[in-house]
Amino acid sequence: MNNDMVSILIVEDSPINRKILKSLLEKQGYRIRTAEQGKEALVLLEAEVPDLIVLDILMPEMDGLALCRLLKQRDATRDTPVIFISSLDDTVDKLNGFAAGGVDYITKPFSPAEVLARISTHLKLCRLQRQLEEKNRLLELEKQKSEALLLNVLPSRVARELMLTGSCAPQYFPEVTVCFADIVQFTAAAATLDPEILIGELNVLFTAFDRIAEANGCERMKTIGDAYLCVCGIPEGNSHHVQAMADAALAMRDYLAERNRTAALQWQIRIGMHSGPVVGGIVGTKKYLYDIFGDTVNIAARLEALSAPMRIHVSDTVCRALQHGFIFTDSQNVEMKGKGIQSTCFLEGRQPR
């Protein structure tokens, strides 16, 4: 920082000392303002907060110690360094000055070289402190951005555990409901649509699905191309996980049906749902991904593959759990890869209340 950018306030009731200090510091290029006593200094401080204050102790009406204590109570001047300059030379006087908030103490008669050296030192310290505070502020901003990014890609409890401990142990969840949603004919559309339009459509759809999932207490796990995987009961348990996931699936279907009434591009989805145990944990060390594993996930994926456009294909487990509050088609037997013949049905909606 150039000296002509540094502002110093001299508060000194002696006209001779005030003049000497002002002349000495102006020769070094500092911008100087002066005050005869404490109340005048307060008026000047309202107009501009200096980089440093040189303050006499023995002054009429308000002494330097009282003024310094007042300045340290105010937000605007709390961090402004105060150097006492006084004829009081006892150790007790110096201790009182430091206790009031002064950073240094010069005794009169003063040496011009000493005054310049001490002022230069404290201005450098103050500048370094401000630079450190700015670096800390920028680091805190980066930390907040990193935490926000983790909260966007990981479940909130998992993200917080990772931020606090640096790791997250895999967990077994005995009762959850898994939902797969896949956009019908998306691959064919991807070959003909402009990439920006295609990604824009996916962004709109998945953002809406995210809102629906969150509103129903569900958690999006990940997207795989045009496939959307969400779950209820992870990482926080939910005794109504089947109902909540069913409501979310119905809302996704209904949202898309309503959107198709006016949208330029119309889409349909297939949905599969199954309930059971899963294992959840973080995969990767550089690029974190929270994923779920187990037979429940596989069955939900196969139910989606065997579903029909704008239909919600559910397992017999889901059907039995929701039989008193929801409407289903008659059960059917389907051949499921790796599982043989399975009883399934389609979720149509909620029963009228």
Secondary structure, 3 states (H helix, E strand, C coil): CCHHHCEEEEECCCHHHHHHHHHHHHCCCCEEEEECCHHHHHHHHHHCCCCEEEECCCCCCCCHHHHHHHHHHCCCCCCCCEEEEECCCCHHHHHHHHHHCCCEEEECCCCHHHHHHHHHHHHHHHHHHHHHHHHHHHHHHHHHHHHHHHHHHCCHHHHHHHHHHCCCCCEEEEEEEEEEEEECCHHHHHCCCCHHHHHHHHHHHHHHHHHHHHHCCCEEEEEECCEEEEEECCCCCCCCHHHHHHHHHHHHHHHHHHHCCCCCCCCCEEEEEEEEEEEEEEECCCCCEEEEECHHHHHHHHHHHCCCCCEEEEEHHHHHHCCCCEEECCCEEEEECCCEEEEEEEEEEECCC
